[in-house]
């Protein structure tokens, strides 16, 4: 299945917001064929707990302002792995150490990557 324009637009908004908060190593995966609860995962790394929290907050604010509601948020208090569920998109913001340890890219290696544009302003 190909990712629809609404999902692609939300991914780009999330990437732009994450970049504004110094997020790193952005990877988007099309999980629609094997994960019935979402179409895409977005993986992002932060350098510290505060950076992870700031990235997650920035993405949540940008997507909410663009009309994409947050359905669930987990892990913000610890700032090591924040999961933001927006329905069609699930955003994982990791501390670098957790990202290396859990290695979701390897676990979901059968899912195709989604090309992301970088250096954009978040859309509202």
N, C-alpha and C positions, 0 to 999 in steps of 0.2 A: 504494500500500500504506500502511496506517496503522501507526504505531509501536506495538509491543506494550507491555504494562505493565512487563515486565522492563527493556526499553530505557528507557522513560519514568522508571522508578524509579532506574535507574543514572544517567541524565542529571541528575535532581534531586539525587542524592547528590553528583555531581561539581560541580554548580553551588553547592551549599551549602558544600562544602569549598573551592572556589575563592573564594567570597565571604569566607570566614574568613581567607584570605590576601591580601585586597584586590585580587582579580581584578576586571577591568572589561570592559564591552562584551560581555556573554555573548550568543552567537547559536548556536542549535541548528538544524541543517538535516536534513531527511529525505532521505537520499541513496539510499534503498533501491531506487528504480526505475531508477537509472542507474549505480550503483556496486555490483557484486556482492559486495564483500568486507566491507561494513558496512551498517548500517541508518541510522546517524546520525553526523554530525560535530558536535562542540561546539567553538566558537571562543571564546577568552578572551584578553584583553590584560593584560599586566603593564607596570609603569612602568620597571623596570630589570632587568638580568640576574638579580640575586639574587631579585627579586620573581617573575620568571618561573619560576625554579627552585623557589622556595617554593610557588607555586601548583601546579606540576606534582607536587611531592612530596606536598602535601596531598591532591590529587585521587587520586593513585595509592594512598596509604595508606587513604583513606576507601573507595575502591572495592574494594581488596583485603580490607579488614576486612568489607565487606558481601558478600564472596564472589565478586566479579568479578575474575578473574585478569588480570594484565598479560601480554599476549602479546609486545609489543615496545615498546621505549622508544628514542627517538632525539633527539639534540640537547641533552641536559641539560647537558653540560659547557660549552657555549657560552652557554646561557641566552638565546638570541635567538629560537629557535623549537623548542619541545619537542613532539614527537609521542608520544602515548601510545595504543597500540593495545590495546583490550580486546575485540576480536572484533566484536561488534555495534556498538560505539561507538568512534570515533576522536576523541581530544581533541587539539586544537591549542592550545598556549599560546604566544602570541606576545609579543615585545617590541613596543611600539606602532609603532615604525618598520618592522619586518618585516611587521606586519599590514597596514599601509597599502601597502607595496610589493607584497606578493604578492596582496592583495585577493581572498582565497578567496571572499568573499561574491559578488563579481562573477563569478568563474569558475564557481560553482555556483548562479548566479541562478535557474536553472530548477527548483531544488529548493525545496519548500515549507519555510517556517520552522516550528519546533516551539515551541509556547508553553511558557515556563518559569516556574515559581514562584520567587520570590525571598524571601530572609529566612528560609529553613528551616535547621534543624540537619541535619548529615549523618546519614544512617541507618547503623546498624551491623548 
